[in-house]
């Protein structure tokens, strides 16, 4: 073993082996890494950036479940979709009359779409544009499920105006013009503006069952007062603002005299101290507007 005889001032000579004196040679692995360092650095950066995007997307979703924050969203959605975060199932609750095709159109989603690209808030707003939908709640879950719950407007009456029929809710909003005949058991209200003021009149009519059972339609005349068209085609003319008293009087007359079942053309109750009965042979002004029968199918 060769010795290194190098001396240091004031110190004893240090013995060194030949292997220690010769610098160590780099291993094959180190040489391979040095040659490919230029390629590995971009790949590592890309992998790190992808991880940051996914982490940012998950953090964004946790902090903002309705997806209002849009920064990095598109890129994160694509990355999430590539690793399996896609739409697999859509569930719908609370739907009875809302057409399913309108719900799917509002959601604008298909199986296999990136789950993070779906915006629940936008879907909620589109769902609430559907006439039947009063309120919507939309959730997305990372297991691939889109959950939709809707609260529907309740059908209240059938509204006839200008020969057309529509289903309306209690506020008078039109919820459907299709298949109106399927709602034939609802009250029929007739005339311009009748949809907006029918609620109190329908409720009042329920307090006199003997009159309600014989009523075919509630007719709004000149957007001012009501007529009742009975099932035997008798018209009952009610006073403006005094409908409750007139209906109570009509029910009493029927109990005593069977008035509602008589073959009459009209019963005029517009004057509180006077009752006017018209026979079919007597000329009488036609009620406005004309009452029609509800048809099945398109109204």
Secondary structure as UniProt FT lines:
FT   TURN            9..10
FT   HELIX           18..21
FT   HELIX           28..35
FT   HELIX           37..63
FT   TURN            65..66
FT   TURN            71..72
FT   HELIX           73..82
FT   TURN            83..84
FT   STRAND          89..93
FT   HELIX           100..107
FT   TURN            111..112
FT   HELIX           115..117
FT   HELIX           120..127
FT   TURN            128..129
FT   TURN            131..132
FT   STRAND          133..141
FT   TURN            142..144
FT   STRAND          145..152
FT   STRAND          157..161
FT   TURN            162..163
FT   STRAND          164..168
FT   TURN            170..171
FT   STRAND          174..176
FT   HELIX           180..183
FT   TURN            184..185
FT   STRAND          187..190
FT   TURN            192..193
FT   HELIX           194..205
FT   TURN            206..207
FT   HELIX           209..212
FT   TURN            213..214
FT   STRAND          215..221
FT   TURN            222..224
FT   STRAND          225..230
FT   TURN            231..232
FT   STRAND          235..237
FT   TURN            240..241
FT   HELIX           243..257
FT   HELIX           259..261
FT   STRAND          266..268
FT   TURN            272..273
FT   STRAND          276..278
FT   TURN            280..281
//
